[in-house]
Amino acid sequence: MRYIWARPIKRIGFDTSVRSFKLSCTRPSSSYLTSSRVRQLSSSQQTINCITRTTHLLCPTRPVPVASFHQPHIQRKTIHIQKDTLEMEQVNTTESLSALRGLMKERNVDIYIVPSEDSHGSEYIAPCDKRRAFISGFTGSAGTAVVTLDKAALATDGRYFNQAGKQLDQNWHLLKTGLQDVPTWQDWTADESAGGKKVAVDPTLISSPIADKLNESIKKAGGAGLEAISENLIDLVWGTERPPHPSEPVILLPVKYSGKETSAKLADLRKELEKKKASGFVLSLLDDIAWLFNLRGNDIDYNPVFFSYAIVTPDSATLYIDSAKLSTEIQKYLAENKVDIKPYKDIFADTEALAAAAVESEEGSETSKTKYLISTKASWALKLALGGDKFVEEVRTPVGDAKALKNDTELDGMRNCHIRDGVALIQFFAWLEDQLNVQKTVLDEVQAADKLEEFRKKQSDFVGLSFDTISSTGPNAAVIHYKPEPGNCGIVDPNAIYLCDSGAQFLDGTTDTTRTLHFGTPTPEEKKAYTLVLKGNIALDQAVFPKGTTGFALDALARQYLWKYGLDYRHGTGHGVGSFLNVHEGPIGIGTRKQYIDVPLAPGNVLSIEPGYYEDGKYGIRIENLAIVKEVKTEHQFGDKPYLGFEHVTMVPYCRNLIDVGLLTQDEKDWLNASSQEILKNVLPRIDEDDVLTKKWLEKETQPF
């Protein structure tokens, strides 16, 4: 069996002093499984039969090699699909699926669900948790695989239709989520369960709300229900080829970057517990934990988080983590903040003990605080361990809400790091244009991405990238989350559109910028599409709206000009961004997701504004800025409500070569001119005097309209 790795994974590398940083590369190696036992888990609503590998719930720190499972050797063949300049790997999944179905039959499972997430509900995951990618061959960040005894389906959203269509082999049916008459993976699963079939899932990889709703749908369709089987069947198929669980060192983020002490954050959280009359909050989301304790890690590529759980009560705080990750300095820091440290693997035993104590407390007093709070994204397994609905309240995490409201230090950091990042991007675009048009250099997409990283590394407080750089030329730019690989990517064509979506992690903030350029003569169609996208970006940037307005309500502002021509894009318009944390951060965003209906924007939020347009097989366009939500002054204040607007922090000019000036209003030209002056003011002084190439390019791209 072979796990396909076309390129080493780049990690953020640092020592525990926060003063020395480096990039390192990791490659996959063996992974392990642990022994199993059988038990019954009960909740107030249902009893669920669980085959539980106790420490599998936690990705063991001290693993035991697999010896008792005799699975056939699986040869995973790589097939190359060539279309235009885009070549993607397609893995033959026949033998892997056969092995999985054999395990399903042994356990009387008819349908097995393979989510994308890890045990912490993470969007971006460590190599050891890429189970859905392993079994399906589809490597996008979003999607769910469902395998029956004779069928296999993969559901993903519009960002990945193109990619999934190329990567999935003949064994898979692609469910294009969101398209008319296409079932969701939940509906497809329920339909397949008719006739009393049993559906199973690893309960650590699915949230309780999704599990509960799916269980209802399955039973309504005539299925036997959803069963929690904590013995992960994909891990058994993967066997010793599964990459090891990461165990990278953790660093302390000084208050000069975080802006708030851990003790103050804990005090605020305890106020929320008091408001809800809760016994405590069990944290499972990795970025929530990193933010709360002012720590950063390196366990997941590009995301400065570390595997951990935490429990905070009115009078205690416990961090569940492999203590080997913590320096003496950090252990002392946690002790000073009255934070206890316990092994990562103890979380489920301790939550079960809390549930038992809650039962005793309930018997002794009807008014005692017996409920524990968990995130709506927490795993089904965590809720079951805490005793189920009777003792658990699922909420939008109060830590996540607080994290999304950046303090003044964090906001200043976001402004400053975007100026430095703007310098790197402008240097790169100037260099790239010169290489293509003057030097006549032949460059592929990976070489271009690597050169951009070189420029970024020269900036102060740079730690690493915030995601894989999307360096895409021509038709590859139409693949929304395209990822070039060495020897498996396009040559940058100066006569085609070039889309670059990239970002960096700095100690004082996280960046995410997309610019679309053309170094030759664009077609009228390309210029029109680019200008319509630009007009949408400007419209949203200029928006003024009353307090309480959601990102759902603002989404149409960015799409309106495309809609007039019957055009649109299949992704959200904006996502929240962390402060030296995850580049995708909830709960806020701009788009049509349900959560964006529920959560209004507020001063201190930082999010992206990124409309786009994609013509499959031809080109793709996206323009992305990061912006801070701020209070703005208005002539009137209807309803005595404050009014809000945006402050963009991205400092990179737009591609003049792609702008159809005839489609712009005078107001839009004025906005572009003001933006250019702002970029010149902030970036030009930071460019070296002898860097004539970059200065000339910047001056050319910021000429007034």
Buried (B, 14 or more C-beta within 10 A) or exposed (E): BEBBEBBEBBBBBBEBEBEEBEBBEBEBEEBBBBEBEEEEBEBEEBEBBBBBBBBBBBBBBEBEEBEEEEBEEBEBEEEEEEEEBBBBBBBBBBBBBEBBBBBBEEBEBBBBBBBBBBBBBBBBBBBBBBBBBBBBBBBBBBBBBBBBBEBBBBBBBBBBBBBBBBBBBEBBEBBBBBEEEEBBBBBBBBBBBEEEBBBBBBBBBBBBBBBBEBBEBBBEBEBBBBBBBBBBBBBBBBBBBBBBBBBBBBBBBEEEBBBBEBBEBBEBBBEBBEEBEBBBBBBBBBBBBBBBBBBBBBBBBBBBBBBBBBBBBEEEBBBBBBEEBBBEEBEEBBEEBEBEBBBBBBBBEBBBEBBEBBBEBBEEEEEBBBBBBBBBBBBBBBBBBBBBBBBBBBBBBBBBBBBBBBBEBBBBBBBBBBBBBBBBBBBBBBBBBBBBEEEEEEBBBBBBBBBBBEBBBEBEBBBBBBBBBBBBBBBBBBBBBBBBBEEBBBBBBBEBBBBBBBBBBBBBBBBBBBBBBBBEEBEEEBBBBBBBBBBBBBBBBEBEBBBEBBBBBBBBBBBBBBEEEEBEBBBBBBBBBBBBBBBBBBBBBBBBBEBBEEBBBBBBBBBBBBBBBBBEEBBBBBBBBBBBBEEBEBEEEEEEEBBBBBBBBBBBBBBBBBBBEEBBEEEBBEBBBEBBEEBBEBBBEEBEEEBEBBBEBBEEBBEEB
